[in-house]
Amino acid sequence: MDLDPLEKCFPGILRPGFDNRGEILVISGGRDTGKTTCCQGIIQRCQEAGWQVGGLLALGRFVNGQKTGYTVVDLASEESRLFASQILDEIQGFIFGRWTFDIQVMGWEINVSRRLTLQIYW
């Protein structure tokens, strides 16, 4: 019997009665290894199980097969904002290599994270 890929990585995470309060899951890996796809699969499964899902998810933006930016999505509200861009003058912020990062969006991300922390612990 083949196990679901998510069940292979995270045994029991979606079993009835699993208590994840206060737990943080970190997914890491190299470029183009499926981290976002893995997160989207976990999010979908949790929502299907009736769980309330929160957090931030960064989604690559592609133009003609080339990554040109990142949009960040607040999973609770589904609000999204352009966080980083390789397109000259598309956003204002600080430059790191080929990327410009929007400082105001970073502030929004911090506020979303604070709200999540309060929900988890209070």
C-alpha positions, 0 to 999 in steps of 0.5 A, spaced: 500 500 500 502 506 497 502 512 503 500 519 501 506 523 500 504 528 506 503 522 510 510 519 508 513 526 510 508 527 516 506 521 519 499 522 523 499 529 522 492 529 519 489 523 524 483 525 528 485 528 535 492 530 533 493 536 537 498 541 533 497 547 538 503 551 539 507 547 534 511 550 528 512 546 522 518 548 518 519 546 511 526 547 508 530 545 501 533 547 495 531 551 490 525 548 486 525 542 490 517 542 491 517 546 498 511 551 496 507 545 493 508 541 499 505 547 503 499 547 499 498 540 499 498 540 507 494 547 507 489 543 502 488 537 507 488 541 513 482 545 510 479 539 508 479 536 515 476 542 517 482 545 520 482 553 521 489 554 517 493 561 518 500 563 516 503 566 510 505 563 504 510 566 499 508 564 491 513 565 486 510 569 480 512 567 473 512 571 466 514 567 460 517 561 465 521 566 469 520 568 476 519 575 476 517 576 483 513 573 490 506 574 492 505 573 499 498 570 501 495 571 508 492 564 509 486 566 514 484 572 510 486 570 503 489 577 502 495 577 498 501 582 496 507 583 492 513 582 496 519 582 492 520 583 484 525 583 479 522 588 475 525 595 475 521 600 479 515 595 480 516 596 487 519 601 492 524 598 497 531 595 499 535 592 493 538 585 494 542 582 488 536 582 482 531 583 487 527 589 490 523 587 497 517 592 499 519 594 506 511 596 507 509 589 505 514 586 510 511 590 516 504 587 514 507 580 514 510 582 521 503 584 523 500 578 520 505 573 524 503 577 531 496 576 530 497 568 529 502 568 535 496 571 539 491 566 536 496 560 538 497 562 545 491 566 548 
